[in-house]
Amino acid sequence: MKPYFIDGPVMVKRMAIVAVAGLFVGAAAAAVGYRVNEVEPAAQKVALSVCPMPQTEGEMTVYVVEGGVIKCWRWK
């Protein structure tokens, strides 16, 4: 049985192909995992009219979307 040798440039080319393929697979997985669920504009208008606006300096209104429903509160 003769020994199996891998030429240096061939090995570098194979590693580069695997690295590029890994980057594409990783980017695709990140794109699938990072989906932003949008809220209807009508729901946004209702939330803006119902949620309390900041009354004092240093206070803010926090809006969070959970299960398609906008929840809000004032935070100091």
C-alpha positions as CSV (number, residue, x, y, z in Angstrom):
1,M,0.0,0.0,0.0
2,K,1.5,3.3,-1.0
3,P,1.3,6.3,1.4
4,Y,-1.3,8.9,0.9
5,F,0.0,12.5,0.6
6,I,-2.0,15.6,0.3
7,D,-0.4,18.5,-1.5
8,G,-0.1,21.7,0.5
9,P,-2.0,24.0,-2.0
10,V,-4.7,21.3,-2.4
11,M,-5.2,21.2,1.3
12,V,-5.4,25.0,1.6
13,K,-8.0,25.1,-1.2
14,R,-10.1,22.4,0.5
15,M,-10.0,24.3,3.8
16,A,-11.0,27.5,2.1
17,I,-13.9,25.8,0.4
18,V,-15.1,24.4,3.7
19,A,-14.7,27.7,5.4
20,V,-16.7,29.6,2.8
21,A,-19.4,27.0,2.9
22,G,-19.5,27.2,6.6
23,L,-19.9,31.0,6.4
24,F,-22.8,30.7,4.1
25,V,-24.5,28.1,6.2
26,G,-23.9,30.2,9.3
27,A,-25.3,33.3,7.7
28,A,-28.4,31.4,6.5
29,A,-29.0,30.0,9.9
30,A,-28.7,33.5,11.5
31,A,-31.1,34.9,8.9
32,V,-33.7,32.3,9.7
33,G,-33.3,32.7,13.4
34,Y,-33.5,36.5,13.3
35,R,-36.9,37.2,12.1
36,V,-38.7,40.3,13.3
37,N,-42.4,40.0,13.8
38,E,-44.1,43.2,12.7
39,V,-47.1,44.7,14.4
40,E,-50.0,46.1,12.4
41,P,-50.1,49.9,12.1
42,A,-53.6,50.0,13.6
43,A,-52.3,48.3,16.7
44,Q,-49.4,50.7,16.9
45,K,-51.8,53.7,16.9
46,V,-54.0,52.1,19.6
47,A,-50.9,51.5,21.8
48,L,-49.8,55.1,21.3
49,S,-53.2,56.4,22.3
50,V,-53.6,54.1,25.3
51,C,-50.1,54.0,26.8
52,P,-49.1,56.7,29.2
53,M,-46.6,59.2,27.8
54,P,-43.6,60.3,30.0
55,Q,-44.6,63.1,32.5
56,T,-41.3,64.0,34.1
57,E,-37.7,64.3,33.0
58,G,-35.8,61.0,33.0
59,E,-39.0,59.0,32.5
60,M,-39.8,56.9,29.4
61,T,-42.5,54.8,28.0
62,V,-41.4,51.2,27.2
63,Y,-43.2,49.3,24.4
64,V,-42.8,45.5,24.1
65,V,-44.4,43.1,21.6
66,E,-45.3,39.7,23.2
67,G,-47.4,37.3,21.2
68,G,-48.5,39.9,18.7
69,V,-49.8,42.2,21.5
70,I,-48.2,45.5,22.4
71,K,-47.6,46.0,26.1
72,C,-46.4,49.2,27.5
73,W,-45.5,50.9,30.8
74,R,-43.8,54.1,32.1
75,W,-40.3,53.6,33.5
76,K,-38.2,56.0,35.5
